[in-house]
Amino acid sequence: MTDTVLNRFLRYVVIDTQADGSSTSQPSTEKQKNLGRLLVEELQAIGLGDAHLDEHGYVYATIPSNSDKQVPVICFCSHMDTAPDFTGTNVKPQVIRNYAGGDIVLPGDPSRVIRVSEHLELNNQIGNDIVTTDGTTLLGADDKAGVAEIVAAAKVLVDNPDIRHGTVKILFTTDEEIGRGVDKVDFAKLGAAFAYTMDGETAGTIEDETFSADGVEISISGVAMHPGLAKGRMENAIKIAGAIIDRLPRDMAPETTEGRQGFVHPTSVSGSMEKATISLIVRDFRDEGLAEKEAMLEQIVSDVVSAYPGSTYSFTVKEQYRNMKVVLDRHPEIVENAVEAIRRAGMEPVRGSIRGGTDGSRLSFMGLPCPNIFAGGHAFHSPLEWVSRQDMEKAVKTIVELARVWEERA
C-alpha cells in the first residue's frame, strides 16, 4: 500500500520545501531538492528511466507512448514548494478516517478550528478520509496533493498497458509560490505541446481563466530635516506613504472583493523620513481593468505628493502574469478533453476562474497552453489547510482518463 496516492502524499508533506522570496537563487531554498530527489527515485522505481533532477530543482520524467497514433505530447505539472505565508517546518499530518461531519479541532493548537460554516465543501466529504495538519504548520496540499496525484497516475499508466495513451511528460517545479515556478523550464527538453497543472481546489473543477497580475512599486523621496528645525520645511516620506495607502479605495481590496472583481493590495511598506517605498499587487481578469486600476493608483500618488512641493516619487509597474484564457481560447480542445476526462472520472465538470495564478498562467504565454485541474486541497497557505483521500483519488483517475481521451481523439 506504499504506492497509494494518500501514502505518497503523507510522505511528501513532511519534507520541508518552503520557498524564500528574499533569495535570488533557483531554487530559492536547497531543501526543495530533497523532495525532488525522492520523486526521482519513486518515478524511476515506477519505470520512468529518464526521471531526473536538474540544477534548478525541477524534476522531469517521461511516460512513453503505447499508441500507434500520432498523439500530441501532453504534460502534467505541479509545484513542490510551499508558501512562505505560514511555516511548513515539522508538518504533522493527521488523517481523520470516515469523517462524520462537524467542525475539526486541530490537536496541536485547539484554537485553530476548521469550521464547516467557513469550509462548505466539508458538507460533501461525509464518510471520506480528511487529511489536516495539527494546526501548527500548513499542510502543503498546495501543491503536494498534485505531485502525489501525478506520480500515482504515472504508476497506473505504466502498470496498465491496456490503457492507450500518447507520450506523457511530467514536470515538477520549484518556487511557484514566489512567482518563479517556470523561470528555468527547458521547453526543448520537455517537448510537450500542451500541459495541465494539477493545482486547483474542489473536485471536478477545471480552471481556464486567471487574474492578470502586475506588481507596483512606489518610491517616495521626502525632505529630511532635524525635527527641531522642521517647521515649514520637513516633508516626511513615511507620512506621505501613509496618506497614499489611506486613499486606496476600500471597495477595491482583497477583503472586500469576490468573483470577477479585481483589487489593489499593498503588500509591504518601509522607509524613513527621507525615503519610503510601498509595494502593491494589482489584479483583474481584464488587461484593461488592470490598466485602469494602475492609472487610478498613480493618480492617487500624484495627488498626494502634489501637496508636498519638495518631494518626488517614482511609479514602477512590473508585469507578473496574464490571464491564460487569452491563449487557451485558441486551443479549445485542451479544456474540452479535460472536461470529458472529469466526466469519465465520475464527476460533473465545473469550469471556473482563479482569483490568482498558477504556473499555467505563465506557461500558457511561454508557448505551452496550460489550464488548471483540481487537486482537491482547500484553505491553502494556512494551518487550516485540508484535503480528502477520495478527492485525490478522483484527480488520479482524471489524469489517467485525460491521457486516454487524448489518444482516442488523436
C-alpha positions as CSV (number, residue, x, y, z in Angstrom):
1,M,0.0,0.0,0.0
2,T,3.0,2.3,0.0
3,D,2.2,3.5,-3.5
4,T,-1.4,4.8,-2.9
5,V,-1.9,8.4,-3.5
6,L,-2.6,9.0,0.2
7,N,0.6,7.4,1.3
8,R,2.6,9.2,-1.2
9,F,1.1,12.5,-0.1
10,L,1.8,11.8,3.6
11,R,5.5,11.1,2.7
12,Y,5.8,14.3,0.7
13,V,4.2,16.7,3.1
14,V,6.7,16.0,6.0
15,I,9.5,17.2,3.7
16,D,10.0,21.0,4.3
17,T,10.0,22.7,0.9
18,Q,9.1,26.2,1.8
19,A,10.2,28.8,-0.8
20,D,12.0,32.0,0.2
21,G,11.2,35.2,-1.8
22,S,14.2,37.0,-0.4
23,S,16.6,34.5,-2.0
24,T,17.9,35.2,-5.6
25,S,18.8,31.6,-6.3
26,Q,16.7,29.0,-8.2
27,P,15.6,27.1,-6.3
28,S,15.3,29.7,-3.6
29,T,15.9,27.1,-0.9
30,E,18.0,24.0,-1.4
31,K,15.6,21.9,0.7
32,Q,13.2,21.8,-2.2
33,K,15.6,19.5,-3.8
34,N,15.1,17.0,-1.0
35,L,11.6,16.3,-2.3
36,G,12.8,16.3,-5.9
37,R,15.4,13.6,-5.2
38,L,12.7,11.4,-3.6
39,L,10.4,11.9,-6.5
40,V,13.1,10.9,-9.0
41,E,13.7,7.7,-7.0
42,E,10.0,6.9,-7.0
43,L,9.5,7.7,-10.7
44,Q,12.5,5.5,-11.6
45,A,11.0,2.7,-9.4
46,I,7.8,3.0,-11.4
47,G,9.8,2.5,-14.6
48,L,10.4,6.0,-15.9
49,G,14.1,5.6,-16.6
50,D,14.7,9.2,-17.7
51,A,13.4,10.8,-14.4
52,H,16.0,13.3,-13.2
53,L,16.5,16.4,-11.1
54,D,18.2,19.4,-12.8
55,E,20.3,22.1,-11.3
56,H,17.3,24.3,-10.7
57,G,15.5,21.7,-8.7
58,Y,13.0,20.8,-11.4
59,V,12.0,17.1,-11.9
60,Y,11.5,15.9,-15.4
61,A,10.2,12.4,-16.5
62,T,8.5,10.7,-19.5
63,I,5.8,8.1,-19.7
64,P,6.5,6.7,-23.2
65,S,3.6,6.4,-25.7
66,N,2.0,2.9,-26.1
67,S,-0.2,4.1,-29.1
68,D,0.4,3.7,-32.8
69,K,-1.3,7.0,-33.4
70,Q,0.3,10.4,-33.6
71,V,-0.9,11.7,-30.3
72,P,0.1,15.2,-29.1
73,V,2.6,15.2,-26.3
74,I,0.9,16.4,-23.1
75,C,2.5,17.3,-19.8
76,F,1.2,17.2,-16.2
77,C,2.8,19.8,-13.9
78,S,2.7,20.5,-10.1
79,H,5.0,22.5,-7.9
80,M,6.9,21.1,-5.0
81,D,7.4,24.2,-2.9
82,T,5.1,25.5,-0.2
83,A,4.2,29.1,0.5
84,P,6.2,31.4,2.8
85,D,3.0,32.7,4.3
86,F,3.0,30.1,7.2
87,T,5.6,27.7,8.4
88,G,6.0,24.4,6.6
89,T,8.6,23.0,9.0
90,N,7.9,19.9,11.0
91,V,4.5,19.1,9.4
92,K,2.5,16.6,11.4
93,P,-0.4,15.4,9.2
94,Q,-3.4,13.7,10.7
95,V,-5.9,11.5,8.9
96,I,-9.5,11.7,10.0
97,R,-11.0,8.4,8.8
98,N,-14.7,8.3,7.8
99,Y,-15.3,11.9,8.6
100,A,-18.7,12.2,10.3
101,G,-19.2,15.9,9.8
102,G,-18.9,18.9,12.1
103,D,-16.0,21.3,12.9
104,I,-12.5,19.9,13.1
105,V,-10.4,21.0,16.1
106,L,-6.7,20.7,15.3
107,P,-4.8,19.0,18.2
108,G,-1.6,20.9,18.1
109,D,-3.4,24.2,18.6
110,P,-7.0,23.8,19.7
111,S,-7.6,27.4,19.0
112,R,-7.4,26.6,15.3
113,V,-10.7,25.0,14.0
114,I,-11.7,24.1,10.5
115,R,-15.3,25.2,10.7
116,V,-18.0,23.8,8.4
117,S,-19.5,27.3,8.2
118,E,-16.3,28.6,6.6
119,H,-15.4,25.4,4.6
120,L,-18.7,24.5,3.0
121,E,-17.0,21.8,0.9
122,L,-16.8,19.7,4.1
123,N,-20.5,19.0,3.7
124,N,-19.6,16.9,0.6
125,Q,-16.9,14.9,2.5
126,I,-19.1,12.9,4.9
127,G,-17.6,9.4,5.0
128,N,-14.4,10.4,3.4
129,D,-10.9,10.4,4.9
130,I,-9.7,14.0,5.6
131,V,-6.1,15.0,6.0
132,T,-5.2,18.1,8.0
133,T,-2.2,19.3,10.0
134,D,-2.1,19.5,13.8
135,G,-2.6,23.3,13.5
136,T,1.0,24.4,14.0
137,T,2.0,24.4,10.3
138,L,0.5,24.5,6.8
139,L,-0.2,21.1,5.2
140,G,1.3,21.5,1.8
141,A,-1.6,20.1,-0.2
142,D,-0.7,23.2,-2.3
143,D,0.7,21.5,-4.2
144,K,2.0,18.2,-2.9
145,A,-1.5,16.8,-3.5
146,G,-1.0,17.5,-7.2
147,V,2.5,16.0,-7.0
148,A,1.2,12.8,-5.4
149,E,-1.6,12.5,-7.9
150,I,0.7,12.8,-10.9
151,V,3.1,10.1,-9.5
152,A,0.2,7.8,-8.6
153,A,-1.3,8.3,-12.1
154,A,2.0,7.6,-13.7
155,K,2.1,4.2,-12.0
156,V,-1.4,3.4,-13.1
157,L,-0.5,4.1,-16.7
158,V,2.8,2.1,-16.6
159,D,1.1,-0.8,-14.8
160,N,-1.8,-1.0,-17.2
161,P,-0.6,-1.1,-20.8
162,D,-4.2,-1.7,-22.0
163,I,-4.8,2.0,-21.3
164,R,-3.7,3.5,-24.6
165,H,-2.0,6.9,-24.4
166,G,0.5,9.1,-26.2
167,T,3.7,10.3,-24.7
168,V,3.1,12.0,-21.3
169,K,5.6,14.3,-19.8
170,I,5.9,15.0,-16.0
171,L,7.2,18.3,-14.7
172,F,7.6,19.2,-11.0
173,T,8.7,22.8,-10.4
174,T,10.2,24.9,-7.6
175,D,9.4,28.4,-6.4
176,E,5.9,28.6,-7.8
177,E,4.7,30.3,-4.6
178,I,7.1,33.2,-5.1
179,G,6.3,33.7,-8.8
180,R,9.4,31.9,-10.3
181,G,7.9,28.5,-10.9
182,V,8.7,28.3,-14.6
183,D,11.6,30.7,-14.9
184,K,14.1,28.0,-15.8
185,V,11.9,25.4,-17.6
186,D,13.7,23.7,-20.5
187,F,10.9,23.6,-23.1
188,A,13.0,21.8,-25.7
189,K,13.7,19.0,-23.2
190,L,10.1,19.0,-22.0
191,G,8.9,18.6,-25.6
192,A,5.2,19.0,-24.8
193,A,2.5,20.6,-27.0
194,F,0.0,21.2,-24.2
195,A,0.0,20.9,-20.4
196,Y,-2.2,20.8,-17.3
197,T,-1.3,22.0,-13.8
198,M,-2.8,19.9,-11.0
199,D,-3.1,22.8,-8.6
200,G,-6.8,23.5,-8.1
201,E,-9.2,23.0,-5.3
202,T,-12.7,21.4,-5.4
203,A,-13.0,18.1,-7.1
204,G,-14.5,18.3,-10.6
205,T,-13.2,21.8,-11.3
206,I,-11.1,22.9,-14.3
207,E,-10.0,26.5,-14.4
208,D,-9.2,28.1,-17.8
209,E,-9.0,31.7,-16.6
210,T,-6.8,33.5,-14.1
211,F,-6.3,37.0,-13.0
212,S,-3.9,39.2,-15.0
213,A,-1.3,40.4,-12.5
214,D,1.1,43.2,-12.0
215,G,3.4,44.4,-9.2
216,V,3.7,48.1,-8.5
217,E,6.4,49.8,-6.5
218,I,6.1,53.4,-5.4
219,S,9.2,55.1,-4.2
220,I,8.8,58.4,-2.4
221,S,11.6,60.9,-1.7
222,G,10.7,63.4,1.0
223,V,12.6,66.2,2.6
224,A,14.6,65.2,5.7
225,M,15.2,67.8,8.4
226,H,16.2,67.9,12.1
227,P,12.8,67.9,13.9
228,G,13.7,70.9,15.9
229,L,14.1,73.0,12.7
230,A,11.4,71.3,10.7
231,K,8.6,73.8,10.6
232,G,7.6,74.5,7.1
233,R,10.5,72.5,5.7
234,M,10.2,68.8,6.6
235,E,8.3,66.5,4.3
236,N,8.1,63.1,5.9
237,A,8.2,60.3,3.4
238,I,6.6,57.9,5.9
239,K,3.6,60.2,6.3
240,I,3.3,60.6,2.5
241,A,3.3,56.8,2.1
242,G,0.6,56.6,4.8
243,A,-1.6,59.2,3.1
244,I,-1.3,57.2,-0.2
245,I,-2.3,54.0,1.5
246,D,-5.2,55.7,3.2
247,R,-6.5,56.9,-0.1
248,L,-6.8,53.4,-1.6
249,P,-10.5,52.6,-2.4
250,R,-12.0,50.5,0.4
251,D,-14.1,48.6,-2.1
252,M,-11.2,47.6,-4.2
253,A,-9.3,45.4,-1.7
254,P,-8.9,41.6,-1.5
255,E,-11.0,41.6,1.7
256,T,-14.0,43.4,0.0
257,T,-14.0,41.8,-3.4
258,E,-15.0,38.4,-4.8
259,G,-15.9,36.6,-8.1
260,R,-14.6,38.6,-11.1
261,Q,-13.8,41.7,-9.1
262,G,-10.2,42.8,-9.2
263,F,-8.3,44.6,-6.5
264,V,-5.3,46.8,-5.5
265,H,-3.5,45.4,-2.5
266,P,-0.5,46.9,-0.6
267,T,1.9,44.1,0.4
268,S,4.6,45.9,2.2
269,V,5.7,49.4,3.2
270,S,9.1,50.5,4.5
271,G,11.1,53.6,4.8
272,S,12.4,56.6,6.8
273,M,11.7,60.3,6.9
274,E,13.7,60.8,3.7
275,K,12.6,57.8,1.6
276,A,9.7,55.4,1.7
277,T,8.6,52.5,-0.5
278,I,5.2,50.9,-1.0
279,S,4.9,47.6,-2.8
280,L,1.5,46.6,-4.1
281,I,-0.1,43.9,-6.3
282,V,-2.8,44.8,-8.8
283,R,-5.2,42.1,-10.1
284,D,-8.0,42.0,-12.7
285,F,-9.4,39.4,-15.1
286,R,-9.1,42.0,-17.9
287,D,-5.9,43.7,-19.0
288,E,-8.0,46.9,-19.5
289,G,-9.1,46.6,-15.9
290,L,-5.6,46.2,-14.8
291,A,-4.5,49.4,-16.6
292,E,-7.5,51.3,-15.2
293,K,-6.5,50.4,-11.6
294,E,-2.9,51.3,-12.2
295,A,-3.9,54.7,-13.7
296,M,-6.1,55.3,-10.7
297,L,-3.3,54.3,-8.3
298,E,-0.8,56.6,-10.0
299,Q,-3.4,59.5,-9.9
300,I,-3.7,59.0,-6.1
301,V,0.1,59.1,-5.7
302,S,0.3,62.2,-7.9
303,D,-2.5,64.0,-5.9
304,V,-1.0,63.2,-2.5
305,V,2.6,64.1,-3.5
306,S,1.4,67.4,-5.1
307,A,0.7,68.7,-1.6
308,Y,4.5,68.3,-0.8
309,P,6.4,70.6,-3.2
310,G,9.8,69.4,-2.2
311,S,9.0,65.7,-2.6
312,T,9.1,63.4,-5.6
313,Y,8.0,59.9,-6.5
314,S,8.6,57.1,-8.9
315,F,6.0,54.7,-10.0
316,T,7.2,51.3,-11.5
317,V,4.9,48.6,-12.9
318,K,6.2,45.1,-13.4
319,E,4.2,42.5,-15.2
320,Q,3.8,39.3,-13.3
321,Y,1.4,37.1,-15.4
322,R,-1.6,37.4,-17.7
323,N,-5.0,35.7,-18.0
324,M,-4.3,32.4,-19.6
325,K,-7.8,32.3,-21.1
326,V,-6.5,34.5,-24.0
327,V,-4.2,31.6,-25.0
328,L,-6.5,28.7,-24.1
329,D,-9.4,30.0,-26.2
330,R,-7.2,29.4,-29.3
331,H,-7.0,25.7,-28.4
332,P,-10.5,24.7,-27.2
333,E,-9.7,21.0,-27.3
334,I,-7.4,21.3,-24.3
335,V,-10.2,22.2,-22.0
336,E,-12.8,20.1,-23.8
337,N,-10.7,17.0,-23.4
338,A,-10.2,17.7,-19.7
339,V,-14.0,18.2,-19.2
340,E,-14.6,14.8,-20.8
341,A,-11.9,13.2,-18.6
342,I,-13.5,14.7,-15.4
343,R,-16.9,13.3,-16.5
344,R,-15.4,9.9,-17.2
345,A,-13.9,10.0,-13.7
346,G,-17.4,10.2,-12.3
347,M,-17.8,13.9,-11.6
348,E,-19.8,16.8,-13.1
349,P,-17.2,19.1,-14.6
350,V,-17.2,22.7,-13.4
351,R,-15.4,25.4,-15.4
352,G,-14.0,28.1,-13.1
353,S,-11.8,31.2,-12.8
354,I,-8.9,31.5,-10.4
355,R,-8.6,34.6,-8.2
356,G,-4.9,34.2,-8.5
357,G,-2.5,32.5,-10.9
358,T,-0.7,29.2,-11.4
359,D,2.4,28.0,-13.2
360,G,-0.1,27.5,-16.0
361,S,-0.6,31.3,-16.4
362,R,2.9,31.9,-17.4
363,L,3.4,28.6,-19.2
364,S,0.5,29.5,-21.5
365,F,2.2,32.7,-22.6
366,M,5.5,31.0,-22.9
367,G,4.2,28.7,-25.6
368,L,2.7,25.8,-23.6
369,P,-1.1,26.3,-23.2
370,C,-1.9,25.1,-19.7
371,P,-5.2,25.1,-17.8
372,N,-5.5,24.1,-14.2
373,I,-7.2,21.0,-12.9
374,F,-8.4,20.3,-9.3
375,A,-6.0,18.7,-6.9
376,G,-8.6,18.6,-4.0
377,G,-6.9,20.8,-1.5
378,H,-8.6,23.6,0.5
379,A,-7.6,26.6,2.6
380,F,-4.2,26.9,1.0
381,H,-1.3,28.8,2.7
382,S,-2.8,28.3,6.2
383,P,-2.8,25.9,9.2
384,L,-6.4,25.1,8.3
385,E,-5.4,23.5,5.0
386,W,-7.1,20.2,4.3
387,V,-7.6,17.6,1.5
388,S,-9.5,14.3,1.3
389,R,-8.2,11.0,0.1
390,Q,-11.2,10.4,-2.1
391,D,-10.7,13.7,-3.9
392,M,-7.0,12.9,-4.6
393,E,-8.1,9.6,-6.0
394,K,-10.6,11.3,-8.3
395,A,-7.7,13.5,-9.5
396,V,-5.6,10.4,-10.2
397,K,-8.5,9.0,-12.3
398,T,-8.9,12.3,-14.1
399,I,-5.2,12.3,-15.2
400,V,-5.5,8.7,-16.4
401,E,-8.7,9.4,-18.3
402,L,-7.3,12.5,-19.8
403,A,-4.3,10.7,-21.2
404,R,-6.8,8.2,-22.7
405,V,-9.0,10.9,-24.2
406,W,-6.1,12.5,-26.0
407,E,-5.2,9.1,-27.5
408,E,-8.8,8.3,-28.6
409,R,-9.3,11.7,-30.2
410,A,-5.9,11.8,-32.0
